[in-house]
């Protein structure tokens, strides 16, 4: 038993370290001194990087909460016109890459775009005669990122609201809370781990964003890392900048942990009942519709309309077999990456739960930091150890067989998939951990005391209990990979393109209209998983799919269950 | 025997593109649609397959550097000279002795040591709003730092390599100190903080945001040639001014290529390079992107001919690569975003 346990520990740490390899490789440069470049940076651009990054993070953080939370609450608790549509449609902006929404709004709102041109034609004004907010600004970048990232908060907050035991809310009401108090004092704090997870996903994505801020000319840490690595050619200073960025992320995580301290968020009651939705009327209903419609319109409908318009002008030449090959490449990569990231997250997440070993926790945490690191840095980090391995292999084969085998790892799809895992592990890991966190430890204990081993508990109890969570993790990574650009661009093999690559090539050539079709396809391919996602959550609500008519049937199943196996019974009860 | 089997297993299905005969592997920062048709024609003529990865210049360079001597890439193509110089500095390229290339490519558009070759060229002139500026008021890049242009100039971010190269050419001509003074004054004349790409600068000049814009010629050509009526109209409101005609000439840059140091299909890579400077290829290659052919005697497209002839800066483009890091620092100090 001892040996087996030590082996387990080694496997867990090994897997986490392997995933963390690219991150560690980049930070290998941290200890190379680069005083001259640092002096230059501090004197010139660093204050800007710091300020802009802080404002961007803050702005997006506030933005996603404002857009995501009210919508999540309304869609969990109330009924109003269009609610069933909003419920899933509010996830659609997830399918929209931030750089693409930036292209579309720039196309529309730029000085030369249709909106301002129309305004000038109507009024006879010229340049400088009127004020119009500039979309290519820090504020614009905050808006763009918040519009496509708020679904993370919406998604996780709503899932948390739905899973809350209605008894808790009812008890709070009987103890004298009005609906607002019951929201702020009970529902919101209970949903806190989920909201924080959503928020941190959005913020990490913000910190890693390069496409949007670069397009808008906002200098942040990310653009600074690029400029230092490539423009100044100083790898040490660049990776020190990246380390600083990560230090920032780490601090945020620690701060949140500290503020939670010993509080835990398991639900103590498993007696769920159907939650009565509150029917909204008149002004209330109108307000609710607005709260839900606005983010949907701005974050999805309008930009998609622009993409559609662009696509229509180019569809005749654009739709050819080569295009469909791009689609299949994108889907293939996204599917494989989603599966592998889920597996990795399950192993690491469950390992952390079972062992609660500080070293395992730490390595897993480092491995999951890739989400806040720009894709290009990850790609370089992947190349460093892989190319090194290839070189060593070639030295070996040359010594033994007197021949070179070329590159076995670099420049293969394996490399690309590995980079996706490094980049997106946080998404699947956090989702899986959140799912596991909601399962009471007593379930594990019951399972173990009834003779299941650790894997048995995972397989027979946890997996069935978190089917929804697993699907969520799978789909989130799928959509993220569909949108991913920089790592794909650097690492992909010969003659292999994806939709994101094609979109980038056309857009960076300043051919926005031609980029419309592949961009639209990315969005379209992302819609299906997003809808699936929403459905799986809708079902996860305690009592949501148990209609009164079926109660008799349910009672009968329950009776049957009691005769089979008490361990299984405990989860079938849900 | 056992060794062979082991090796076969090792290589197995994993292996990256094989080093078979009749292939050439290209890492290209030039967009696929601007080279693929030429590669197809090359394959038709020679039977040599061309494998292609496209990407951002710097990222491809990094990949090449890290893959080291095992890289499958035979040819590196970039959209500017600065990156080719950087590749050479990093010892990723090798010299190529080819009479064809030396004959067909003017001296200042290739590396003195034959490590890299320019294949098309483009200029970075001044564009002026026809209704606001008389061309007589314009003279040189240096003059753009004069206070008379205060609040009248549009140019993109200093992150862009074309601006870094332009400043590199000024360092080469005037020295770093004068270039710094110039940059300080030039930045003060910006009509707005830099935003967008080259096309956006031209559109801004057309829309009255500023009077002058600095951009590469091919963007202007693409705006005129494209099927977006708005862009066409915008481009027609501005005209080209070729600066520095009395001294060194207008700043130009190239798109070009270098054979990698580790090239395993070296001969094929050279064949491809030589094919790219043949008359037909030069014509198509330049026309596809509204650029100038490098080969003397091959005419540019009709539209480019209409812009008139101009004197181009004949500084060897290696100079610009050498000055790049200095240029970035000068821009940072001048507050050029």
Interface residues (C-beta under 8 A of the other chain):
Chain A: X40 X43 X44 X45 X106 X110 X111 X112 X126 X127 X134 X136 X214 X215 X216 X217 X219 X223 X226 X227 X229 X230 X231 X232 X233 X313 X376 X379 X380 X383 X384 X387 X390 X391 X394 X397 X400 X401 X403 X404 X405 X406 X407 X408 X409 X410 X411 X412 X414 X486 X489 X490 X491 X492 X493 X494 X495 X496 X497 X501 X505 X506 X508 X509 X510 X511 X513
Chain B: X3 X4 X7 X10 X11 X14 X15 X16 X17 X18 X19 X25 X31 X32 X33 X51 X52 X53 X54 X55 X56 X58 X59 X60 X62 X63 X66 X67 X68 X69 X70 X71 X72 X86 X157 X159 X164 X193 X194 X195 X196 X197 X198 X199 X200 X203 X204 X206 X207 X208 X209 X219 X222 X226 X227 X228 X230 X234 X324 X325 X328 X329 X332 X333 X335 X337
